[in-house]
Amino acid sequence: MSLFYPVVFLHGGPTFYGYMHTLAPFFAPHPIIDFPQPGTKETPVSNADLNHHFDEILTQIEAYPNQRVGIVGHSWGANLACLFASRFPDRVQFVIAIGTAPFTASIEHRLQQNIDNRLSDTDRKKLSNIDKKIHVCIQEGKGEDITYLFHQKSKTIQRTYVVNPENNHLIPNISVSLSGFQQSKEALWLLIKSNQIPTILSRIKSPVYAIHGLEDVIPCHHTLLFLSKHIPQLYSYTIPNTGHFPWIESQSRQRFQEVILEILHQEL
């Protein structure tokens, strides 16, 4: 059995596929599994509930039946990684949660406030027009137009997730799916609204390494405080002067690499 655990990459969004491969150099020589989750444009399904996501992760790790896996989740993918580790603790060696998306309504509210505060007036007007066009397209059943508009909306909001605007071009093109986004996010929020998340997180047996940019629009301290209250083995790393993509932004890449090396050294 190899000393290098297979590592599963879980992208964010939900359904934002096409950028997690940029993390691969930080995890060499670990075998990498990077796949489009259910509900993405590449893997459309009729219902992208959490069970579909869990089933797909299990399918992906079947090639390693006698090994635990490391799971690296970003944004929504970090939430999914924690939920999977809780449901299947015997399959997970460790979780690395980067920029964990909101697990509570209050953190979600702070996120939306932070995004709005960072948007320019021009971008606010652009997003308002996009929302109006999406509403019309939904009424008229223009699915392809909806996908295009949702992608434009996501690209506009993405600017607030990066501290240095000059780093935006380093983020690869990302495919998105509005229907998959809605299905996946609704599945998570059903758990949040039922107040089950604290109990679910308390069942995680593996260590969880939470990495968060201090300037992320997803509020750093509130997120890490919540995770630390409910995850038994939570180790937090904050990276200054960076937002939601600490491994991509040039000013934080070196520190991110140091954090990953420290984590992997502990897990070997």
VMD Tcl script that draws the C-alpha trace (Angstrom):
set ca {
  {0.00 0.00 0.00}
  {1.36 3.42 -0.96}
  {2.28 5.92 1.73}
  {0.69 8.61 -0.41}
  {-3.03 8.74 0.16}
  {-5.26 9.29 -2.86}
  {-6.61 12.83 -2.72}
  {-10.10 13.72 -3.91}
  {-10.69 17.29 -5.10}
  {-14.21 18.65 -4.50}
  {-14.86 21.85 -6.42}
  {-17.03 24.71 -5.28}
  {-20.10 26.42 -6.59}
  {-21.98 24.15 -6.40}
  {-21.37 23.02 -10.00}
  {-18.36 25.26 -10.72}
  {-16.08 22.76 -12.43}
  {-12.75 23.38 -14.12}
  {-10.33 25.02 -11.67}
  {-9.39 22.50 -8.97}
  {-6.63 21.00 -11.13}
  {-4.62 24.11 -10.25}
  {-4.21 22.58 -6.77}
  {-2.55 19.43 -8.10}
  {1.08 20.69 -7.90}
  {0.68 21.23 -4.14}
  {-0.21 17.56 -3.59}
  {2.33 15.74 -5.75}
  {3.02 12.80 -5.66}
  {-0.38 11.89 -4.18}
  {-2.78 10.34 -6.73}
  {-5.41 12.96 -7.58}
  {-9.12 12.44 -8.29}
  {-10.64 15.59 -9.80}
  {-14.12 15.10 -11.19}
  {-17.24 17.10 -12.08}
  {-19.77 16.56 -9.32}
  {-23.39 15.59 -10.01}
  {-25.40 18.52 -11.31}
  {-22.54 20.12 -13.23}
  {-22.75 20.89 -16.92}
  {-20.47 17.87 -17.52}
  {-22.45 15.49 -15.27}
  {-26.12 16.52 -15.40}
  {-28.58 14.62 -13.21}
  {-32.28 14.99 -12.51}
  {-31.71 15.55 -8.80}
  {-28.34 16.63 -7.40}
  {-29.14 15.85 -3.78}
  {-26.45 14.99 -1.24}
  {-26.88 11.26 -1.71}
  {-25.99 11.67 -5.40}
  {-22.86 13.53 -4.38}
  {-21.90 10.90 -1.80}
  {-22.49 8.07 -4.27}
  {-20.28 9.73 -6.86}
  {-17.44 10.24 -4.38}
  {-17.69 6.58 -3.36}
  {-17.59 5.56 -7.03}
  {-14.48 7.65 -7.60}
  {-12.57 6.03 -4.72}
  {-13.49 2.45 -5.61}
  {-10.11 2.15 -7.32}
  {-8.55 2.37 -3.84}
  {-10.60 -0.17 -1.86}
  {-8.08 -0.72 0.92}
  {-7.04 2.87 1.44}
  {-8.51 5.84 3.15}
  {-8.50 9.01 1.08}
  {-7.71 12.63 1.72}
  {-10.46 15.01 0.66}
  {-9.66 18.55 -0.39}
  {-12.77 20.68 -0.72}
  {-13.02 24.31 -1.74}
  {-15.99 26.57 -0.91}
  {-19.15 24.44 -1.37}
  {-16.76 21.52 -1.89}
  {-15.42 22.05 1.66}
  {-18.95 21.70 3.03}
  {-19.44 18.56 0.96}
  {-16.09 17.15 2.17}
  {-17.12 17.59 5.81}
  {-20.54 16.03 5.24}
  {-18.97 13.05 3.44}
  {-16.40 12.56 6.22}
  {-19.23 12.48 8.74}
  {-21.28 9.93 6.77}
  {-18.32 7.68 5.80}
  {-15.69 8.16 8.52}
  {-13.90 4.89 7.76}
  {-13.06 6.03 4.22}
  {-11.51 9.38 5.09}
  {-7.95 9.94 6.35}
  {-8.15 13.73 6.49}
  {-10.13 16.69 5.19}
  {-8.65 19.96 3.95}
  {-11.41 22.56 3.84}
  {-10.45 25.70 1.92}
  {-12.72 28.73 2.22}
  {-15.63 26.76 3.63}
  {-18.97 28.11 2.40}
  {-21.62 29.17 4.97}
  {-23.00 26.47 7.24}
  {-25.39 28.93 8.92}
  {-27.87 31.59 7.83}
  {-25.98 34.29 9.75}
  {-22.70 33.53 7.95}
  {-24.55 33.50 4.63}
  {-25.98 36.93 5.46}
  {-22.50 38.28 6.25}
  {-21.22 36.82 2.97}
  {-23.90 38.62 0.95}
  {-23.15 41.87 2.78}
  {-19.43 41.54 2.05}
  {-20.09 40.86 -1.64}
  {-22.39 43.87 -1.91}
  {-19.86 46.12 -0.17}
  {-17.16 45.16 -2.67}
  {-19.27 45.49 -5.82}
  {-18.94 48.62 -7.88}
  {-22.07 50.55 -8.86}
  {-21.53 49.35 -12.42}
  {-21.43 45.72 -11.32}
  {-24.55 46.15 -9.18}
  {-26.45 47.46 -12.20}
  {-25.06 44.65 -14.35}
  {-26.17 41.99 -11.85}
  {-29.63 43.54 -11.57}
  {-30.04 43.40 -15.35}
  {-28.79 39.82 -15.47}
  {-31.31 38.75 -12.80}
  {-34.12 40.35 -14.80}
  {-33.02 38.56 -17.98}
  {-32.77 35.22 -16.13}
  {-36.33 35.68 -14.85}
  {-37.57 36.27 -18.40}
  {-35.63 33.29 -19.76}
  {-37.06 31.01 -17.06}
  {-40.57 32.06 -18.04}
  {-39.79 31.45 -21.72}
  {-37.93 28.18 -21.12}
  {-34.67 29.36 -22.70}
  {-32.29 27.02 -20.92}
  {-29.15 27.81 -22.92}
  {-29.61 31.53 -22.37}
  {-30.09 30.95 -18.63}
  {-26.80 29.03 -18.44}
  {-24.96 31.83 -20.24}
  {-26.47 34.53 -18.01}
  {-25.74 32.55 -14.83}
  {-22.13 32.22 -15.96}
  {-21.91 35.98 -16.52}
  {-23.39 36.60 -13.08}
  {-20.88 34.24 -11.47}
  {-17.94 35.88 -13.25}
  {-19.06 39.32 -12.05}
  {-19.42 38.23 -8.43}
  {-16.11 36.35 -8.60}
  {-14.26 39.67 -8.71}
  {-15.19 40.26 -5.08}
  {-13.62 36.94 -4.08}
  {-10.11 38.01 -5.10}
  {-8.06 40.59 -3.18}
  {-5.78 41.61 -6.06}
  {-7.82 42.14 -9.28}
  {-4.69 41.40 -11.30}
  {-4.98 37.77 -10.16}
  {-8.40 37.27 -11.76}
  {-6.87 36.11 -15.01}
  {-5.12 33.26 -13.14}
  {-8.47 31.59 -12.38}
  {-9.28 29.17 -15.22}
  {-12.56 29.29 -17.09}
  {-15.24 27.57 -15.05}
  {-18.34 25.85 -16.40}
  {-21.53 26.34 -14.39}
  {-25.05 24.90 -14.23}
  {-27.92 26.89 -12.78}
  {-30.20 23.88 -12.25}
  {-27.45 21.83 -10.60}
  {-26.48 24.83 -8.49}
  {-30.01 25.22 -7.20}
  {-30.49 21.50 -6.52}
  {-27.19 21.07 -4.67}
  {-27.49 24.25 -2.64}
  {-31.09 23.44 -1.69}
  {-29.98 20.02 -0.44}
  {-27.41 21.63 1.86}
  {-29.80 24.29 3.09}
  {-32.41 21.71 4.01}
  {-29.87 20.39 6.52}
  {-28.94 23.87 7.70}
  {-32.56 24.88 8.28}
  {-33.24 21.63 10.15}
  {-30.42 22.46 12.59}
  {-28.72 19.13 11.89}
  {-25.32 20.51 10.88}
  {-23.76 20.72 14.39}
  {-24.62 17.08 15.10}
  {-23.40 15.96 11.68}
  {-20.07 17.74 12.04}
  {-19.55 16.31 15.52}
  {-19.45 12.80 13.98}
  {-16.33 13.50 11.90}
  {-13.55 11.22 13.11}
  {-10.73 12.42 10.88}
  {-8.76 15.62 11.37}
  {-10.10 18.61 9.46}
  {-7.63 21.27 8.38}
  {-9.49 24.50 7.67}
  {-7.65 27.06 5.52}
  {-9.21 30.48 5.11}
  {-8.11 33.76 3.57}
  {-8.44 36.64 6.00}
  {-9.89 38.86 3.24}
  {-12.31 36.25 1.90}
  {-15.86 37.54 1.40}
  {-16.91 34.42 3.28}
  {-16.20 35.76 6.78}
  {-13.06 34.10 8.07}
  {-13.36 34.34 11.85}
  {-17.08 33.55 12.01}
  {-16.59 30.51 9.77}
  {-13.62 29.13 11.70}
  {-15.32 29.75 15.04}
  {-18.36 27.76 13.93}
  {-16.25 24.88 12.62}
  {-14.12 24.78 15.76}
  {-17.22 24.52 17.95}
  {-18.56 21.45 16.19}
  {-15.71 19.51 14.56}
  {-13.76 17.45 17.14}
  {-10.35 17.67 15.43}
  {-10.29 21.08 13.76}
  {-6.99 22.75 12.90}
  {-7.27 26.29 11.54}
  {-4.91 28.18 9.25}
  {-5.51 31.79 8.30}
  {-3.67 33.33 5.37}
  {-3.37 37.13 5.37}
  {-3.96 39.44 2.43}
  {-5.86 36.90 0.37}
  {-9.42 36.03 -0.53}
  {-11.23 32.90 -1.64}
  {-8.43 31.45 -3.80}
  {-5.29 31.54 -1.61}
  {-3.38 29.08 -3.80}
  {-4.01 31.13 -6.95}
  {-3.38 34.67 -5.74}
  {0.32 35.47 -6.20}
  {0.78 37.20 -2.83}
  {-0.44 34.17 -0.83}
  {0.68 31.21 -2.91}
  {3.91 30.64 -0.99}
  {2.20 30.67 2.39}
  {-0.48 28.32 1.10}
  {2.19 25.91 -0.08}
  {3.84 25.97 3.33}
  {0.52 25.16 5.01}
  {-0.16 22.22 2.69}
  {3.33 20.80 3.23}
  {2.85 21.04 6.98}
  {-0.49 19.22 6.78}
  {0.74 16.46 4.50}
  {3.83 15.95 6.68}
  {1.51 15.28 9.64}
  {-0.55 12.80 7.65}
  {2.30 10.67 6.26}
}
mol new
graphics top color blue
foreach p $ca { graphics top sphere $p radius 0.5 }
foreach p [lrange $ca 0 end-1] q [lrange $ca 1 end] { graphics top cylinder $p $q radius 0.2 }
display resetview
